[in-house]
C-alpha cells in the first residue's frame, strides 16, 4: 500500500468529532485477541493491546514481525482472521477504512503534483463538500500546525522531502481524525531530516492531542517520540512500556538485544539473601541480582544482563567494591569512537562483553590497549534478568 490513506471520502467516518478530542473514549483503540493468517502462515498470533487516547504509541520491531499488518488492521486495510478491533466501545472489525475515524500516512507522500500544497490539503474536504469558508479556515489551521503556512501556494516539487512529509501529515490531520496511523513515515528521509521530523512529529502530536500510532524498525526513533512502545517479534508483543522501562528493565533476551546493546550472560540461580539472589556464570564466577527481578523465571534457564555504558573497567587484580558484580578478562578490541571508547572484553570464562566509556580526557589510545588484563564491574542492582535459551526438544 502506498500513498496517504484518507478516512473521509464521500461519507463521514464514525462520529469522528473535533480534533483534539482523541483523549476521550473514541481515541482509545483496543485489539482483542487478534490473529491474522495468510493461508497457513500466521502473521499475527493472538495479539491483544490497548492504546490510551491522546498518546503517542510506537509498534517497534524487525522486518516481518507483523507491525505493519497490525497497523493495517487498525486502519481497516486488512481484516483479522480472528479477534476484534474497537475504537472506544465501538466494534469496527468489519468497518471499511473510509468509515473509521483515522487517517493513515505511509512512506510515499502521494501528493498531487499539479496542485498547490493548500489544494492538496483541502482535497479531501472538497470531496466531502465541506463549506468553503470552513475549508479555508481548517487548511490554514493545519498548515500552521505543521509550519508550512509560508509554503501554501507552492507545488510539491518545490518542497524538500521533509516539507513534503509535513504536507502529507497536514492532509491527514485536516480531516480531524481521532487517531493518526504512521507506517514508517520517515523511512525515505536522510538521517538529519529524520531526526528533525522526529522532534516535529512529537510536537504536532502534543499540539493536536490525538492518538498517534507509529510503526518503525528504528529504535532511536521510537524511543525519542513514543509515550509507549510495543516491541514486536514473530507476530506477538514481547514487551510494552515506556522507553525507560524497556531499556532499563527488559523482560526477554529479544527486547534486551533489539532495543540497544546488551551483555547477556547465562547463569544458574543460587540462594536468595535478603533482597538479592546469588547467581553463578557457567564458568563458575559469582554474581548477584535483585531477587524481585527473577520473578517467574526461577524454574528455567536464566540470563543476566547489563548495558555496555553501565560497565566500568579497572586494572586487573582490583577487588570488587561493595554492591558490585565483577569479572576478570582481557581487552580484545579497543576502539576510539569520538564521544566514547568502545571495548570488547573477553572474560576468563570466554564471554565477550561490550563496554562503552565516555571520552572525557581525549586519549585516543584509551586507558586500556588491546591485550591488557582488566576487571569489568557494574552495580549488582543494575543487572537485569531475562529467560535463557532452552534446549531444543
C-alpha positions as CSV (number, residue, x, y, z in Angstrom):
1,X,0.0,0.0,0.0
2,X,1.4,3.4,-0.9
3,X,0.2,6.9,-0.6
4,X,-1.6,8.7,2.1
5,X,-4.8,7.0,3.2
6,X,-7.8,9.1,3.9
7,X,-10.7,8.0,6.1
8,X,-13.1,10.5,4.7
9,X,-14.2,10.4,1.1
10,X,-17.9,10.8,0.2
11,X,-19.1,9.7,3.7
12,X,-18.2,10.8,7.2
13,X,-16.4,8.4,9.5
14,X,-17.8,7.1,12.7
15,X,-18.5,10.1,14.9
16,X,-15.0,11.4,14.5
17,X,-15.7,14.6,16.4
18,X,-13.4,17.6,16.6
19,X,-9.6,17.4,16.5
20,X,-8.1,17.4,20.0
21,X,-10.8,15.0,21.2
22,X,-8.7,12.0,20.9
23,X,-8.1,11.8,24.6
24,X,-11.8,10.8,25.0
25,X,-13.2,7.3,24.8
26,X,-13.1,7.1,20.9
27,X,-9.4,8.0,20.9
28,X,-8.8,4.7,22.8
29,X,-8.0,1.7,20.5
30,X,-8.2,-1.9,21.5
31,X,-7.2,-5.1,19.8
32,X,-8.7,-8.1,21.4
33,X,-7.0,-11.5,20.6
34,X,-6.2,-10.6,17.0
35,X,-5.0,-13.3,14.7
36,X,-4.1,-12.8,11.1
37,X,-3.3,-15.7,8.7
38,X,-2.4,-15.8,5.0
39,X,-3.1,-19.4,4.1
40,X,-1.1,-21.5,6.5
41,X,1.2,-18.6,7.6
42,X,0.3,-17.0,10.9
43,X,1.4,-13.3,10.7
44,X,-0.3,-12.1,13.9
45,X,-0.7,-14.6,16.7
46,X,-3.4,-13.9,19.3
47,X,-2.4,-10.3,19.9
48,X,-4.1,-8.0,22.4
49,X,-3.2,-4.4,23.2
50,X,-4.9,-1.2,24.3
51,X,-3.8,2.3,23.3
52,X,-4.9,5.2,25.5
53,X,-6.4,8.1,23.7
54,X,-4.3,11.1,23.1
55,X,-0.9,9.3,23.4
56,X,2.0,8.6,21.0
57,X,2.3,4.8,20.6
58,X,5.0,3.0,18.7
59,X,5.0,-0.5,17.2
60,X,8.7,-1.4,17.0
61,X,10.3,-4.5,15.6
62,X,12.3,-6.0,12.8
63,X,11.0,-6.6,9.2
64,X,8.4,-9.3,9.1
65,X,7.4,-9.1,12.8
66,X,3.8,-8.1,12.0
67,X,3.9,-4.4,13.0
68,X,2.6,-3.1,9.6
69,X,-0.1,-5.8,9.4
70,X,-1.2,-4.7,12.9
71,X,-1.4,-1.1,11.8
72,X,-3.3,-2.0,8.7
73,X,-5.9,-3.9,10.7
74,X,-6.4,-0.8,12.9
75,X,-6.8,1.3,9.8
76,X,-9.2,-1.2,8.1
77,X,-6.9,-2.1,5.2
78,X,-6.7,-5.7,6.5
79,X,-9.4,-7.8,8.3
80,X,-8.4,-10.0,11.2
81,X,-8.8,-13.7,10.7
82,X,-10.0,-13.8,14.3
83,X,-10.5,-11.2,17.1
84,X,-11.9,-7.7,17.3
85,X,-10.8,-4.1,16.7
86,X,-12.5,-1.5,18.8
87,X,-12.4,2.3,18.8
88,X,-13.7,3.2,22.3
89,X,-16.5,0.8,22.8
90,X,-17.4,0.6,19.1
91,X,-16.5,-2.6,17.3
92,X,-15.0,-1.6,13.9
93,X,-13.6,-5.0,12.9
94,X,-15.6,-5.1,9.7
95,X,-15.8,-1.4,9.0
96,X,-14.0,-0.1,5.9
97,X,-11.2,2.5,6.1
98,X,-13.3,5.4,4.9
99,X,-15.8,4.8,7.8
100,X,-13.2,4.7,10.5
101,X,-12.2,7.9,12.5
102,X,-8.5,7.5,11.5
103,X,-6.1,8.7,8.8
104,X,-3.0,6.8,7.6
105,X,0.3,8.3,6.4
106,X,2.6,6.0,4.5
107,X,6.2,6.4,3.4
108,X,5.2,7.7,-0.1
109,X,3.7,11.2,0.2
110,X,1.4,10.7,-2.8
111,X,0.8,14.5,-3.1
112,X,-0.8,15.7,-6.3
113,X,2.0,17.3,-8.3
114,X,-0.3,19.7,-10.2
115,X,-1.9,21.1,-7.0
116,X,-0.6,23.6,-4.6
117,X,0.1,22.4,-1.0
118,X,-3.0,24.2,0.2
119,X,-5.1,22.5,-2.5
120,X,-3.5,19.1,-1.7
121,X,-4.5,19.6,2.0
122,X,-8.0,20.7,1.1
123,X,-8.7,17.9,-1.4
124,X,-10.5,15.5,1.0
125,X,-12.6,18.3,2.5
126,X,-13.6,19.5,-1.0
127,X,-14.7,16.0,-2.0
128,X,-16.9,15.8,1.1
129,X,-18.4,19.2,0.0
130,X,-17.4,21.0,3.3
131,X,-18.3,24.7,3.3
132,X,-15.6,26.7,1.5
133,X,-15.1,29.1,4.4
134,X,-14.6,26.2,6.8
135,X,-12.1,24.6,4.3
136,X,-10.0,27.7,4.2
137,X,-10.0,28.0,8.0
138,X,-9.1,24.4,8.6
139,X,-6.4,24.3,5.9
140,X,-4.9,27.5,7.4
141,X,-5.0,26.0,10.9
142,X,-3.3,22.7,10.0
143,X,-0.7,24.3,7.8
144,X,0.2,26.5,10.8
145,X,0.4,23.3,13.0
146,X,3.0,21.7,10.6
147,X,4.8,25.0,10.0
148,X,4.0,25.2,6.3
149,X,1.8,28.3,6.1
150,X,4.5,30.2,4.1
151,X,4.6,27.4,1.5
152,X,0.9,27.0,1.0
153,X,1.0,28.2,-2.7
154,X,4.0,26.1,-3.7
155,X,3.7,22.8,-5.5
156,X,5.2,19.5,-4.1
157,X,8.2,19.6,-6.5
158,X,9.2,22.9,-4.9
159,X,9.4,21.4,-1.4
160,X,12.1,19.3,0.3
161,X,11.4,15.8,1.4
162,X,10.8,16.8,5.0
163,X,8.4,19.5,3.9
164,X,6.5,17.1,1.6
165,X,6.1,14.7,4.6
166,X,4.7,17.5,6.7
167,X,2.3,18.3,3.9
168,X,1.1,14.7,3.9
169,X,0.6,14.9,7.6
170,X,-1.4,18.1,7.2
171,X,-3.6,16.4,4.6
172,X,-4.3,13.7,7.1
173,X,-4.8,16.0,10.1
174,X,-7.2,18.3,8.3
175,X,-9.9,15.6,8.4
176,X,-9.7,15.8,12.2
177,X,-9.3,12.1,12.9
178,X,-9.3,10.6,16.3
179,X,-6.1,8.7,15.5
180,X,-3.3,9.1,13.0
181,X,-1.6,5.9,11.8
182,X,2.0,6.3,10.6
183,X,3.6,3.5,8.7
184,X,7.4,4.2,8.6
185,X,6.7,7.8,7.6
186,X,10.3,8.9,7.9
187,X,11.9,5.9,6.2
188,X,12.6,7.8,2.9
189,X,14.4,10.7,4.6
190,X,18.1,11.1,5.3
191,X,19.3,10.8,8.9
192,X,19.4,14.6,9.5
193,X,15.9,15.1,8.2
194,X,14.6,12.0,10.1
195,X,15.9,13.4,13.4
196,X,14.4,16.8,12.7
197,X,11.0,15.3,11.8
198,X,11.1,13.1,14.9
199,X,11.0,16.3,17.0
200,X,8.3,17.9,14.9
201,X,6.1,14.8,14.9
202,X,6.2,14.7,18.7
203,X,5.4,18.4,18.8
204,X,2.5,18.0,16.4
205,X,1.0,15.1,18.4
206,X,1.2,17.1,21.6
207,X,-0.4,20.2,19.8
208,X,-3.3,18.3,18.3
209,X,-3.8,15.9,21.2
210,X,-4.9,12.9,19.2
211,X,-3.7,9.3,19.3
212,X,-0.6,8.6,17.1
213,X,0.2,5.0,16.2
214,X,3.7,4.8,14.7
215,X,5.3,1.8,13.0
216,X,9.1,1.7,12.8
217,X,12.1,-0.6,13.0
218,X,14.3,2.3,14.2
219,X,14.8,2.0,18.0
220,X,16.0,5.6,18.4
221,X,13.0,6.9,16.5
222,X,10.6,5.0,18.8
223,X,12.4,6.0,22.0
224,X,12.6,9.7,21.1
225,X,8.9,10.1,20.3
226,X,6.6,7.5,21.8
227,X,4.9,7.5,25.2
228,X,4.5,3.8,25.0
229,X,6.5,1.3,22.8
230,X,5.4,-2.2,22.0
231,X,8.3,-4.4,20.8
232,X,7.0,-7.0,18.4
233,X,8.6,-10.3,17.4
234,X,7.1,-13.1,15.2
235,X,3.5,-11.7,15.4
236,X,3.5,-11.2,19.2
237,X,4.2,-8.3,21.6
238,X,7.3,-9.3,23.6
239,X,7.0,-6.3,25.9
240,X,5.5,-2.9,26.0
241,X,6.1,0.2,28.2
242,X,8.0,3.5,28.2
243,X,11.4,3.7,26.6
244,X,12.9,3.8,30.1
245,X,11.1,0.6,31.1
246,X,12.1,-1.3,28.1
247,X,15.7,-0.2,28.1
248,X,16.4,-0.4,31.8
249,X,14.2,-3.4,32.6
250,X,13.9,-5.7,29.5
251,X,11.9,-8.8,30.2
252,X,13.2,-11.0,27.3
253,X,16.5,-11.6,25.6
254,X,15.0,-10.3,22.3
255,X,14.0,-6.9,23.8
256,X,17.3,-6.6,25.6
257,X,19.2,-7.2,22.3
258,X,16.8,-5.3,19.9
259,X,16.5,-2.2,22.0
260,X,20.1,-1.1,22.2
261,X,23.0,-3.3,23.0
262,X,23.1,-5.7,26.0
263,X,25.7,-8.0,27.5
264,X,23.8,-11.3,28.2
265,X,25.4,-14.0,30.4
266,X,24.0,-17.4,31.0
267,X,23.8,-18.2,34.7
268,X,22.5,-20.7,37.2
269,X,20.4,-19.4,40.1
270,X,21.5,-19.8,43.7
271,X,20.1,-18.9,47.1
272,X,18.4,-15.7,48.0
273,X,20.0,-13.5,50.6
274,X,17.6,-10.7,51.6
275,X,16.8,-8.6,48.6
276,X,19.5,-10.2,46.4
277,X,19.9,-13.6,44.9
278,X,23.2,-15.3,44.1
279,X,23.8,-16.5,40.6
280,X,26.8,-18.3,39.0
281,X,28.1,-18.0,35.5
282,X,28.8,-21.2,33.6
283,X,32.5,-20.6,34.1
284,X,31.9,-20.5,37.9
285,X,32.1,-16.8,38.6
286,X,29.7,-15.5,41.3
287,X,27.3,-12.6,40.6
288,X,24.3,-11.1,42.4
289,X,20.9,-9.8,41.2
290,X,17.9,-8.2,42.8
291,X,15.6,-11.1,43.8
292,X,12.4,-9.4,42.6
293,X,13.8,-9.2,39.0
294,X,13.8,-13.0,38.8
295,X,10.0,-13.2,39.1
296,X,8.7,-16.3,37.5
297,X,11.9,-17.3,35.8
298,X,13.2,-19.4,38.7
299,X,12.1,-22.7,37.1
300,X,14.0,-22.4,33.8
301,X,17.2,-21.3,32.2
302,X,18.2,-17.7,33.1
303,X,20.4,-15.0,31.7
304,X,21.6,-11.8,33.5
305,X,22.4,-8.7,31.5
306,X,23.9,-5.3,31.8
307,X,24.2,-2.4,29.3
308,X,27.6,-1.5,27.9
309,X,27.6,2.1,29.3
310,X,27.0,0.8,32.8
311,X,30.2,-1.3,32.9
312,X,33.4,0.1,34.5
313,X,36.9,-1.0,33.6
314,X,39.7,-1.3,36.2
315,X,43.2,-2.8,36.2
316,X,43.5,-6.5,36.7
317,X,43.6,-7.5,40.4
318,X,41.4,-4.6,41.5
319,X,38.9,-6.1,44.1
320,X,35.2,-5.6,43.6
321,X,33.6,-2.8,45.7
322,X,30.6,-3.5,47.9
323,X,27.4,-3.9,45.7
324,X,29.3,-4.7,42.6
325,X,29.4,-7.6,40.2
326,X,32.9,-8.1,38.7
327,X,34.5,-10.4,36.2
328,X,38.2,-10.7,35.1
329,X,39.3,-10.7,31.5
330,X,41.4,-9.1,28.8
331,X,40.8,-6.4,26.2
332,X,40.4,-8.0,22.8
333,X,39.3,-4.8,21.0
334,X,39.9,-1.1,21.8
335,X,38.2,1.5,19.5
336,X,38.2,5.3,19.7
337,X,34.7,6.5,18.5
338,X,34.9,10.2,19.3
339,X,32.3,10.6,22.0
340,X,33.3,7.3,23.6
341,X,35.7,4.5,23.6
342,X,34.4,1.0,22.8
343,X,36.0,-2.1,24.3
344,X,35.3,-5.7,23.7
345,X,36.4,-7.7,26.8
346,X,36.9,-11.4,26.7
347,X,36.3,-12.7,30.2
348,X,38.3,-15.6,31.8
349,X,35.2,-17.7,31.1
350,X,35.3,-16.9,27.4
351,X,32.4,-14.5,27.4
352,X,32.7,-11.4,25.2
353,X,31.4,-8.2,26.9
354,X,30.9,-4.8,25.3
355,X,31.9,-1.7,27.3
356,X,31.3,1.9,26.4
357,X,33.4,4.5,28.2
358,X,32.7,8.3,27.8
359,X,35.6,10.2,26.2
360,X,36.4,12.7,29.0
361,X,40.1,13.1,28.6
362,X,40.7,12.9,24.8
363,X,43.1,9.9,24.9
364,X,42.7,8.3,21.5
365,X,44.5,5.2,22.6
366,X,42.2,4.8,25.6
367,X,43.2,3.7,29.1
368,X,43.4,0.0,28.2
369,X,45.0,-1.1,25.0
370,X,44.2,-4.4,23.3
371,X,45.6,-7.3,25.3
372,X,45.5,-5.5,28.7
373,X,44.2,-7.6,31.6
374,X,41.2,-5.9,33.3
375,X,38.3,-6.2,35.7
376,X,34.9,-5.4,34.3
377,X,32.5,-4.2,37.1
378,X,29.0,-2.9,37.4
379,X,26.4,-2.3,40.1
380,X,24.6,-5.5,41.0
381,X,21.3,-3.6,41.3
382,X,21.6,-2.5,37.6
383,X,21.7,-6.2,36.5
384,X,18.5,-7.3,34.7
385,X,17.3,-10.9,34.4
386,X,15.7,-12.5,31.3
387,X,14.8,-16.0,30.2
388,X,17.7,-18.0,28.8
389,X,17.7,-20.3,25.8
390,X,16.0,-23.6,26.2
391,X,17.5,-26.8,24.8
392,X,15.8,-27.9,21.6
393,X,13.4,-30.8,22.1
